[in-house]
Amino acid sequence: MVRTGSGQGLCSSKGVWVWGRCSLAAEAWGRGMPEDVQTATLRPYLSAVRATLQAALCLENFSSQVVERHNKPEVEVRSSKELLLQPVTISRNEKEKVLIEGSINSVRVSIAVKQADEIEKILCHKFMRFMMMRAENFFILRRKPVEGYDISFLITNFHTEQMYKHKLVDFVIHFMEEIDKEISEMKLSVNARARIVAEEFLKNQKKIFMIQGRYPVIRGLLRWRGWVEKKMVHRAGAALLPLQKDNSVVGDSDTTEDEDEEEDETLQPPQLMDGFLELNDLDGTHALMSRMVRNETPYLIWTTRRDMMDCRFLAKDQMINHYARAGSFTTKVGLCLNLRNLQWFDEADADSFFPRCYRLGAEDDKKAFIEDFWLTAARNVLKLVVKLEWKSYSVQAEGKEATGDKQPKQEKKPMSVSPEFVDEALCACEEYLSNLAHTDIDKDVEAPLYLSPEGWALFLRRYYQVVHEGAELKYLDTQVQRCEDILQQLRAVVPQIDMEGDRNIWIVKPGAKSRGRAQYTCATTPSRSTWRTQAIGIQCCPWTTCGPARSSRPTCGRWGPRTPGLQSLFRA
């Protein structure tokens, strides 16, 4: 074992004594001594490595290896302990050292390069990766370094037979001399480039941003567009601004959507180099530029909550990703209200481009939802009749073409629903069409659609038996054409009739602060819903929105976390 840091050591089999002053070199390096002094202290370290490596390069094949043509380096395969030599570690300091592992036919040299700071670590990692990707051009370079070291060389007896031994030693020593110079020059180049870029930004452009929390995608895209980040530092003990609880009308509140955006986000002073390898900042340019703009004014501020910064003190050219009282278009309740008021500003029908939604906390919307819930079930009955008729035609056609003596198995139905159930659905849809044609002027406004609430309760019970419990829906041949005609009329006045499916599944969500994190339940039967479902509708908490689910998923279920808020409102 050679430890030049202690002053002296013995280098392997040739009896070469190496005296050095590496303890003095390590101390001089830490004190920041002049460059010529640092170079002088490097010589004993390199001399020890050279002498040890020369002594270890006594490689040859043994007899069995020649006969059996065994050409694997023993230092790698380690098949026999008798063929391995004692490893030698030569240390200049704790972080800069060389490991020489010898065997009878091979030597492995592993080098830990000096890395004084984070930038040098990044540059060393980048430089070593560049070399190892081109290992075939260096012959003795190992593609993967030994654990705990930056780069490794593997020298076998074939290399010593084809090349001069002193040339191999010179190559390793020359690499150790030049790697420090290369990293130092790259570091100076990075510092100069970062300083020039930062000064240019400060003079000509206002592209300085500040982000609270993670958001790697936003940070990466801003950097790609030429923005420089100013690190957000939260001083210990500094009190945050109190949260402003807004009790205004729903739709105007600006704290509902982002009040708990990042509840688990810890505000800690960010380190200058934290995570830059993951952010494609291998040369540390962004880290240095961030440090140079640490005292400048950010012009784009991205925070998790609006109350983290007092917007009243922002300059005119500063932007923040939150707006006061923006709930009218950032919450589901606000969007629902805007869709209701669309008729006063445009002739477009909101149902033609946005799924139907209702605020169950408002009595008018709740009543409209109950009627829509009933009518959707009635329309679905008509769809089921047409679908079953087409299915029966296809089964008959297949039965005529099929050959063989096997009789088709008859599926057992637990129960059946009479054709009067289809008549009730037809009458409800016809009455709805007559209401749209204003033929019900003399009718009481408070009167329910065709059926009483008790009648609708029985209707929905039969409907769920058909849809969810597999009951057989019986209908007359005369009802099929009537169902097709009414469905054709409904398509002209109900733009979303084809996306409703036939199961009448609705999704109930909070009006704000959901963003896919809550548990959402489809409104179906009382036993299938977390919300209290009755025959006439659903009783929910205030400020709740409800919308029909698409027909792509036939059954209701739970929604996982982080579902996109607006899109997940109507998905099932």
Number of C-alpha atoms within 10 A of each C-alpha: 12 21 23 25 21 15 15 17 18 19 24 20 11 13 11 15 15 20 16 23 18 23 18 16 24 19 14 15 18 12 9 10 12 10 10 9 13 18 12 11 22 19 16 21 24 20 16 25 29 18 19 26 26 19 17 23 22 18 20 17 17 12 9 9 13 11 9 8 10 11 13 14 20 19 23 13 8 13 12 9 10 9 15 18 16 11 16 22 20 23 23 25 18 10 14 15 19 23 19 21 21 25 25 21 24 27 27 24 26 23 22 20 20 19 16 10 9 13 22 20 18 20 21 23 16 13 15 16 16 11 16 18 11 12 16 12 10 12 12 19 21 20 18 16 18 17 9 10 18 17 23 22 21 19 23 23 19 15 16 19 11 8 11 11 16 13 11 18 18 13 13 19 16 12 11 17 15 11 16 16 11 14 21 14 12 18 19 12 14 19 17 14 15 21 17 12 16 22 15 11 18 16 8 8 11 16 18 25 25 22 19 19 16 11 11 13 10 12 18 14 11 16 17 10 9 13 21 27 25 25 21 19 14 15 10 9 6 7 8 10 10 8 12 11 11 13 8 10 8 18 24 20 21 23 23 22 20 19 17 13 15 14 9 7 11 10 13 12 12 13 10 15 16 11 12 16 13 9 14 11 15 17 23 23 21 25 21 20 22 21 17 19 20 15 10 11 16 23 18 20 19 18 20 20 19 20 18 13 14 9 15 6 8 12 10 7 9 16 16 17 11 18 13 12 16 17 22 18 15 20 25 29 25 21 18 22 17 15 16 14 12 13 12 8 7 9 8 11 13 18 14 12 10 13 17 18 25 26 27 24 16 13 10 11 15 20 17 14 22 17 16 16 21 23 19 21 23 26 23 21 25 23 20 19 22 19 12 15 15 12 12 12 11 11 11 12 11 11 11 8 7 10 8 5 6 7 6 7 6 6 6 9 10 10 12 14 16 13 13 12 18 25 19 18 25 21 15 19 24 16 16 17 16 13 14 11 10 10 11 13 10 7 9 8 8 6 9 11 17 16 17 12 15 11 14 21 17 14 21 21 13 18 24 17 18 19 17 13 13 14 18 16 21 15 18 13 10 8 17 18 13 15 23 15 11 16 20 11 14 18 12 9 13 12 16 18 17 12 13 20 21 21 24 26 27 23 23 28 26 22 25 23 19 25 21 19 14 16 15 22 20 25 25 25 18 13 9 15 17 15 19 14 17 13 18 19 20 22 13 19 12 12 18 18 24 27 21 27 28 22 17 11 13 15 15 19 15 11 17 11 12 12 15 12 18 15 10 17 26 21 16 21
